[in-house]
Amino acid sequence: MSKILSLSAILALATASTLAQTQLTIYNHGEALVKEQFSKQIQRGVSEIEIERVAETLNPSSVKLGSNQDIQVLEQNYRYDLVDQNKLLKKYLEAEVTVILQNDNKMSGTLLSYDNSTLVLKSRSGTDIIQRQFVGTIKCPTPTERLYVRPTLAWTLNAAKTGKVNFDLSYLTGGISWKAEYVAVINKDDSEMDISSWINLNNQSGKNYEEAKLKLVAGDLHRARPEQTYDTRREKNAYMAMRTMPVVEERQFFEYHLYDIAFPVSVRNREEKQIQWLNPTLVKAQKRYVYQGTRNKFTNIPIKIMFTNDKDTGTGVALPGGIVRLFKKDTDGALELIGEDNLKHTSRDDLVTLEVGEAFDVKGKREILDRRSKPDRYTEQDIKITLANRKDEPVEIEVIQTIGYGNWRVQNASHSFTKIDASHVKFTIAVPASDEVELTYTSRINIK
């Protein structure tokens, strides 16, 4: 009599492999470089080894296998056609199976077909259609081929001698990402703020990384695009070809910044993890009302918080991109959210500008009073900008205006201004409490 295994027992068949000294380097674009070490007993001549529990989202063409001995890699396979109940039933079409119902009745016969709701068995007494909702256990013959329940890498090797070999494995995988999350607490007069940061890790790669040496790369790496559609459903057989990634400490690396976490970190599958990396740091800040509007009716003016990220007044370290959430204490001492913005990758000494929101009581409108032109000579516009301050305290508003391109000038301006680039000028206007100020100027663009 042939040996019979239950479906649940077949699904549990697997050979576990232990990997050690995991190193994990995660990039901004949702990809990571995984480096692990393992040992295997190798036979002289041609043989095969396997490693399970690799990432489900790995890129097979990025796999690199190295060893401490002279071993030739003949072939590599990434086996990810993982068994489940329906895939297993497919292997037993036209085979003898036994179905045990939930009421303990048994039905045996040849499996003719199946779907998510029914099984069709042919027995001596006829053909039975069994509703799968009433099935307790399906007993199948012992499988004649290896069943994979986890993604597996396999190599065919040619070794000069028998013995234990230490291997270094590395590969790129998707499904794992990181980003910085910042919290900034602004003081009472908006002149300083405490800024701190957490690193947020998200692992959807299908693998646990236990006690890993973790590195995070901040920067925009150029990624090559394939020339044609890459069919990831076929079994992959490829030689290992991947450029070696340098291992570095926390410092500037190439044209990027690398953050090396000082302690081992476990990053488990389907887990979000936060690691604090920037302790609260006091920076000098400035609040600005910046009006760049073009509408001819009052609109609320954006509020911006700025600081220079230098050693003396800022954090003095390169800041990876992420969301900054800004808070301020209310009169009762409770912190309240006042706005949030996206911070781009920021070098030391960069000027950081964060848009907090729109001022409720500070408004502006822009009107075109007149237009003039002479064909082939010039065009002119008379502009009036009204700034309204409904607050009980004075404010200072920066008005940035786009004048045009080419040969232009601003004339007859009611307030002084500075040219900030080839197309823009900036006015800085003081508006008293509960008052309005009108800014007027003429823009002239010479055609010749």
C-alpha positions as CSV (number, residue, x, y, z in Angstrom):
1,M,0.0,0.0,0.0
2,S,1.4,3.4,-0.9
3,K,2.0,5.9,1.8
4,I,-0.7,8.5,2.2
5,L,-0.1,12.0,3.5
6,S,-2.7,14.6,4.5
7,L,-2.8,17.9,2.5
8,S,-1.7,19.9,5.6
9,A,1.3,17.6,6.1
10,I,2.4,18.0,2.4
11,L,2.2,21.8,2.7
12,A,4.5,21.6,5.8
13,L,7.3,19.8,3.9
14,A,10.4,22.0,3.6
15,T,14.0,22.1,4.5
16,A,14.9,25.1,6.6
17,S,18.2,26.9,6.1
18,T,19.8,29.1,8.7
19,L,21.3,32.4,7.5
20,A,23.5,34.6,9.7
21,Q,25.0,38.1,9.8
22,T,22.3,39.8,7.7
23,Q,23.2,43.2,6.3
24,L,20.4,45.3,4.9
25,T,21.0,48.5,2.9
26,I,17.7,50.3,2.0
27,Y,17.3,52.9,-0.7
28,N,14.8,55.7,-1.1
29,H,13.2,54.2,-4.1
30,G,11.7,51.1,-2.3
31,E,14.6,48.7,-3.0
32,A,17.1,47.1,-0.7
33,L,20.4,45.2,-0.9
34,V,20.4,42.1,1.2
35,K,23.7,40.5,2.3
36,E,23.8,37.2,4.2
37,Q,26.2,34.4,5.0
38,F,25.6,30.7,5.3
39,S,27.5,27.4,5.3
40,K,26.9,24.2,3.4
41,Q,28.5,20.8,3.1
42,I,29.5,20.4,-0.5
43,Q,30.3,17.2,-2.4
44,R,33.2,17.0,-4.9
45,G,32.1,17.4,-8.4
46,V,28.7,18.6,-9.6
47,S,26.0,19.1,-6.9
48,E,23.1,21.4,-6.0
49,I,22.5,23.6,-2.9
50,E,19.4,25.5,-1.9
51,I,18.6,28.4,0.3
52,E,15.0,29.1,1.5
53,R,13.5,32.1,3.2
54,V,14.8,34.6,0.7
55,A,12.7,37.7,-0.1
56,E,9.6,37.1,-2.2
57,T,10.3,40.2,-4.2
58,L,13.9,39.7,-5.0
59,N,15.4,40.5,-8.4
60,P,16.9,37.1,-9.6
61,S,19.3,38.8,-12.0
62,S,20.9,40.7,-9.1
63,V,21.9,37.6,-7.1
64,K,25.6,37.3,-6.3
65,L,27.0,34.1,-4.7
66,G,30.6,34.1,-3.4
67,S,32.5,31.6,-1.4
68,N,35.8,31.1,0.4
69,Q,36.8,28.3,-1.9
70,D,37.3,27.8,-5.7
71,I,33.8,26.7,-6.7
72,Q,32.3,27.1,-10.1
73,V,28.6,28.2,-10.3
74,L,27.1,26.4,-13.3
75,E,23.4,27.4,-12.9
76,Q,21.1,29.4,-10.7
77,N,17.4,28.9,-10.3
78,Y,14.8,31.1,-8.4
79,R,11.9,28.8,-7.5
80,Y,8.9,30.8,-6.4
81,D,6.0,28.7,-7.7
82,L,4.8,28.1,-4.2
83,V,2.4,25.3,-3.4
84,D,-1.1,26.0,-2.1
85,Q,-4.2,23.8,-1.9
86,N,-5.3,24.3,-5.5
87,K,-1.9,24.0,-7.0
88,L,-1.4,20.8,-5.0
89,L,-4.8,19.4,-6.2
90,K,-3.7,20.1,-9.8
91,K,-0.8,17.8,-9.3
92,Y,-3.2,15.0,-8.3
93,L,-5.7,15.2,-11.2
94,E,-6.4,11.6,-12.3
95,A,-4.9,10.3,-9.1
96,E,-6.5,8.4,-6.2
97,V,-7.5,10.7,-3.3
98,T,-9.6,10.3,-0.1
99,V,-11.9,13.0,1.0
100,I,-13.0,13.1,4.7
101,L,-16.1,15.2,5.2
102,Q,-16.8,17.2,8.3
103,N,-19.2,14.5,9.4
104,D,-16.3,12.0,9.3
105,N,-17.7,10.2,6.2
106,K,-15.0,9.1,3.7
107,M,-15.2,9.2,-0.1
108,S,-12.4,7.8,-2.2
109,G,-11.9,8.0,-6.0
110,T,-10.1,9.5,-8.9
111,L,-9.9,13.3,-8.8
112,L,-11.4,14.5,-12.1
113,S,-11.6,18.2,-11.5
114,Y,-11.9,20.9,-8.9
115,D,-12.6,24.6,-8.4
116,N,-13.0,26.9,-5.4
117,S,-16.5,25.4,-4.6
118,T,-16.5,21.8,-5.7
119,L,-14.5,18.6,-6.1
120,V,-15.4,15.9,-8.7
121,L,-14.4,12.3,-7.8
122,K,-14.9,9.2,-10.0
123,S,-15.4,6.1,-7.8
124,R,-16.7,2.6,-8.5
125,S,-20.2,3.6,-7.7
126,G,-20.2,6.6,-10.1
127,T,-19.2,10.2,-10.1
128,D,-19.5,12.4,-7.0
129,I,-19.6,16.2,-6.9
130,I,-18.5,17.3,-3.4
131,Q,-19.1,20.8,-2.1
132,R,-15.8,22.0,-0.6
133,Q,-17.5,23.8,2.2
134,F,-18.3,20.4,3.7
135,V,-14.7,19.0,3.3
136,G,-12.6,18.4,6.4
137,T,-9.5,16.7,5.0
138,I,-8.2,15.7,1.6
139,K,-5.7,12.8,1.7
140,C,-3.3,12.6,-1.3
141,P,-0.5,10.2,-2.3
142,T,3.1,11.0,-1.2
143,P,4.4,13.6,-3.6
144,T,7.0,12.4,-6.1
145,E,8.5,15.9,-6.6
146,R,9.8,18.6,-4.3
147,L,7.1,21.0,-3.2
148,Y,8.1,24.6,-2.4
149,V,6.3,26.4,0.3
150,R,8.8,29.3,0.5
151,P,10.8,31.2,-2.2
152,T,14.0,29.3,-2.8
153,L,17.3,30.0,-4.5
154,A,19.1,27.0,-5.9
155,W,22.5,26.6,-7.5
156,T,24.3,23.9,-9.4
157,L,28.0,23.9,-8.4
158,N,31.2,22.2,-9.5
159,A,33.6,21.8,-6.6
160,A,37.1,20.5,-6.6
161,K,36.8,18.8,-3.2
162,T,34.3,17.7,-0.6
163,G,33.9,19.8,2.6
164,K,32.2,22.6,4.4
165,V,32.0,25.9,2.4
166,N,31.1,29.4,3.7
167,F,29.0,31.3,1.2
168,D,28.3,35.1,0.9
169,L,24.9,35.8,-0.7
170,S,23.6,39.2,-1.8
171,Y,20.7,40.3,-3.9
172,L,18.4,43.3,-4.5
173,T,14.8,43.1,-3.5
174,G,11.8,45.4,-3.7
175,G,9.0,45.7,-1.2
176,I,11.0,47.4,1.5
177,S,11.3,51.2,1.9
178,W,12.2,53.9,4.4
179,K,11.5,57.5,4.9
180,A,12.2,60.2,7.5
181,E,9.5,61.6,9.7
182,Y,10.2,64.9,11.4
183,V,8.5,66.6,14.4
184,A,9.2,70.3,14.9
185,V,8.0,72.2,18.0
186,I,8.0,76.0,17.5
187,N,8.4,78.3,20.4
188,K,6.1,81.1,21.5
189,D,7.5,83.9,19.3
190,D,8.2,81.6,16.3
191,S,12.0,82.3,16.5
192,E,13.2,78.8,17.4
193,M,12.0,75.3,17.1
194,D,13.0,71.9,18.4
195,I,13.3,69.4,15.5
196,S,13.7,65.7,15.9
197,S,13.3,62.8,13.5
198,W,12.3,59.1,13.3
199,I,13.2,56.7,10.5
200,N,10.1,54.8,9.3
201,L,10.8,51.4,7.8
202,N,8.1,49.4,5.9
203,N,8.8,45.8,5.0
204,Q,6.5,44.1,2.4
205,S,9.3,41.9,0.9
206,G,8.0,38.6,2.3
207,K,11.0,38.0,4.5
208,N,12.0,38.7,8.1
209,Y,15.4,40.3,8.7
210,E,16.5,39.3,12.2
211,E,19.1,41.4,14.1
212,A,20.3,42.9,10.8
213,K,23.0,45.5,10.3
214,L,21.0,48.3,8.9
215,K,22.1,51.1,6.5
216,L,19.9,53.7,4.9
217,V,20.9,55.6,1.7
218,A,19.4,59.0,1.1
219,G,19.6,60.2,-2.5
220,D,18.1,59.6,-6.0
221,L,19.9,56.7,-7.7
222,H,19.4,56.4,-11.4
223,R,17.8,53.1,-12.3
224,A,18.1,51.4,-15.7
225,R,14.9,50.6,-17.4
226,P,14.6,47.2,-19.3
227,E,14.3,47.5,-23.0
228,Q,11.4,45.0,-23.1
229,T,8.8,43.6,-20.8
230,Y,10.4,41.3,-18.2
231,D,8.4,38.2,-17.6
232,T,8.6,37.4,-13.9
233,R,6.4,34.4,-14.1
234,R,8.9,32.2,-15.9
235,E,11.5,30.3,-13.9
236,K,14.7,32.3,-13.9
237,N,18.0,30.7,-14.9
238,A,20.8,33.3,-14.8
239,Y,24.4,33.7,-14.1
240,M,25.2,36.0,-11.2
241,A,26.0,39.5,-12.4
242,M,25.8,42.4,-10.0
243,R,28.1,45.3,-9.3
244,T,29.6,45.2,-5.8
245,M,28.1,47.8,-3.4
246,P,30.7,49.4,-1.2
247,V,30.1,49.0,2.6
248,V,30.5,52.4,4.3
249,E,29.9,54.0,7.7
250,E,27.6,56.9,8.4
251,R,28.9,59.6,6.2
252,Q,28.7,61.2,2.7
253,F,29.0,58.4,0.2
254,F,29.6,59.1,-3.5
255,E,26.9,61.7,-4.2
256,Y,24.5,60.4,-1.6
257,H,24.3,60.3,2.2
258,L,24.4,57.0,4.1
259,Y,22.9,56.5,7.6
260,D,24.4,53.5,9.4
261,I,22.2,52.3,12.3
262,A,24.5,51.6,15.3
263,F,22.6,48.6,16.7
264,P,21.2,45.4,15.2
265,V,17.6,45.9,14.0
266,S,15.0,43.2,13.3
267,V,12.7,44.2,10.4
268,R,9.9,41.6,10.1
269,N,7.7,41.1,7.1
270,R,4.5,43.2,7.0
271,E,5.8,45.4,9.8
272,E,6.4,49.2,10.1
273,K,9.1,50.1,12.5
274,Q,10.3,53.5,13.7
275,I,13.8,54.3,14.8
276,Q,14.8,57.6,16.3
277,W,17.9,59.0,14.7
278,L,17.9,62.8,15.2
279,N,17.5,63.8,18.8
280,P,15.7,67.0,19.5
281,T,17.8,69.8,18.2
282,L,17.2,73.5,18.7
283,V,17.3,75.6,15.4
284,K,16.9,79.3,14.8
285,A,13.7,79.8,12.7
286,Q,11.9,82.7,11.0
287,K,8.2,83.0,10.2
288,R,7.4,84.6,6.8
289,Y,4.2,85.6,5.1
290,V,4.9,85.1,1.4
291,Y,2.4,86.5,-1.1
292,Q,2.7,85.3,-4.8
293,G,-0.9,85.5,-5.7
294,T,-2.4,86.6,-9.0
295,R,-6.2,86.7,-8.2
296,N,-8.1,89.9,-8.2
297,K,-9.9,89.1,-4.9
298,F,-8.6,88.6,-1.4
299,T,-7.0,85.3,-0.7
300,N,-5.2,84.1,2.5
301,I,-1.4,84.4,2.4
302,P,0.7,81.3,2.9
303,I,2.8,81.1,6.1
304,K,6.4,79.7,5.8
305,I,8.9,78.7,8.4
306,M,12.5,79.0,7.3
307,F,15.9,78.0,8.8
308,T,19.4,77.6,7.6
309,N,20.6,74.1,8.2
310,D,24.2,75.0,9.2
311,K,26.1,74.0,12.3
312,D,25.6,77.2,14.3
313,T,21.8,77.8,13.8
314,G,20.5,74.5,12.2
315,T,21.0,70.8,12.8
316,G,24.4,70.8,11.1
317,V,23.7,67.4,9.5
318,A,22.3,66.3,6.1
319,L,18.6,65.7,6.4
320,P,16.9,62.9,4.3
321,G,13.7,63.8,2.6
322,G,10.4,63.2,4.5
323,I,7.4,64.8,6.1
324,V,7.8,67.5,8.7
325,R,4.9,68.0,11.1
326,L,5.0,71.3,13.0
327,F,3.5,71.8,16.4
328,K,3.1,74.7,18.8
329,K,2.0,74.9,22.5
330,D,-1.4,76.3,23.2
331,T,-2.0,78.6,26.3
332,D,-2.8,75.4,28.3
333,G,0.6,73.9,27.4
334,A,-0.8,71.3,25.1
335,L,0.9,70.8,21.7
336,E,-1.3,71.4,18.7
337,L,-0.6,70.6,15.0
338,I,-0.2,73.8,13.0
339,G,0.8,72.3,9.6
340,E,3.0,69.9,7.8
341,D,5.1,69.9,4.6
342,N,7.5,67.7,2.6
343,L,11.2,68.2,3.2
344,K,13.4,67.4,0.2
345,H,16.9,65.9,0.7
346,T,18.7,68.7,2.4
347,S,22.4,69.2,2.6
348,R,24.3,71.1,5.4
349,D,24.1,74.9,5.0
350,D,20.9,74.7,2.8
351,L,18.0,77.0,3.4
352,V,15.0,75.1,4.4
353,T,11.5,76.5,3.6
354,L,8.4,74.8,5.0
355,E,4.9,75.9,4.1
356,V,2.8,75.6,7.2
357,G,-0.6,76.7,6.0
358,E,-2.5,79.9,5.1
359,A,-2.9,82.8,7.5
360,F,-6.5,83.3,8.5
361,D,-6.2,87.0,9.1
362,V,-3.5,88.1,6.6
363,K,-4.8,88.4,3.0
364,G,-3.8,89.8,-0.4
365,K,-5.2,90.6,-3.8
366,R,-3.6,91.6,-7.1
367,E,-5.3,93.8,-9.7
368,I,-4.2,95.0,-13.1
369,L,-5.2,98.6,-13.4
370,D,-4.1,99.3,-16.9
371,R,-2.3,97.8,-19.9
372,R,-0.4,99.7,-22.6
373,S,1.7,98.7,-25.6
374,K,3.3,99.9,-28.7
375,P,3.7,97.3,-31.5
376,D,7.2,95.9,-31.7
377,R,8.4,98.2,-28.9
378,Y,7.1,97.4,-25.4
379,T,4.2,96.3,-23.3
380,E,3.3,97.8,-19.9
381,Q,1.0,96.9,-17.0
382,D,0.0,99.0,-14.0
383,I,-0.3,96.7,-11.0
384,K,-1.9,97.2,-7.6
385,I,-1.5,94.7,-4.7
386,T,-3.6,95.2,-1.6
387,L,-2.3,93.6,1.6
388,A,-4.8,93.3,4.5
389,N,-3.8,92.6,8.1
390,R,-6.8,91.7,10.3
391,K,-4.6,90.8,13.2
392,D,-4.1,92.9,16.4
393,E,-0.3,93.1,15.7
394,P,1.8,94.3,12.8
395,V,3.1,91.8,10.2
396,E,5.7,91.9,7.5
397,I,4.8,90.4,4.2
398,E,7.1,89.3,1.4
399,V,5.6,90.0,-2.0
400,I,7.2,88.0,-4.9
401,Q,6.1,88.9,-8.4
402,T,6.8,87.4,-11.8
403,I,7.6,90.2,-14.2
404,G,8.5,88.4,-17.4
405,Y,11.4,87.3,-19.5
406,G,13.9,89.1,-21.6
407,N,14.5,92.9,-21.3
408,W,12.2,94.1,-18.5
409,R,12.1,96.6,-15.7
410,V,9.9,97.7,-12.8
411,Q,9.2,101.4,-12.6
412,N,7.1,103.8,-10.6
413,A,7.1,101.4,-7.6
414,S,5.5,102.6,-4.4
415,H,7.9,100.5,-2.3
416,S,11.5,99.4,-2.7
417,F,12.3,96.0,-4.2
418,T,15.1,93.6,-5.0
419,K,15.6,91.6,-8.2
420,I,15.9,87.9,-7.1
421,D,16.4,86.2,-10.5
422,A,15.8,86.7,-14.2
423,S,12.1,86.8,-13.9
424,H,11.1,87.8,-10.3
425,V,11.3,90.7,-7.9
426,K,10.6,90.8,-4.1
427,F,9.0,93.6,-2.1
428,T,9.1,93.5,1.7
429,I,6.0,95.3,3.1
430,A,5.2,96.2,6.7
431,V,1.5,96.2,7.4
432,P,0.3,97.7,10.6
433,A,-2.3,96.0,12.9
434,S,-5.9,96.1,11.6
435,D,-4.8,98.0,8.5
436,E,-4.3,97.7,4.7
437,V,-1.3,98.7,2.6
438,E,-1.4,99.2,-1.2
439,L,1.6,98.3,-3.3
440,T,1.7,99.7,-6.8
441,Y,4.2,99.4,-9.6
442,T,4.5,99.4,-13.4
443,S,6.1,96.5,-15.2
444,R,7.6,97.2,-18.6
445,I,8.8,94.6,-21.1
446,N,10.8,95.9,-24.0
447,I,10.2,93.8,-27.2
448,K,13.3,95.1,-28.9
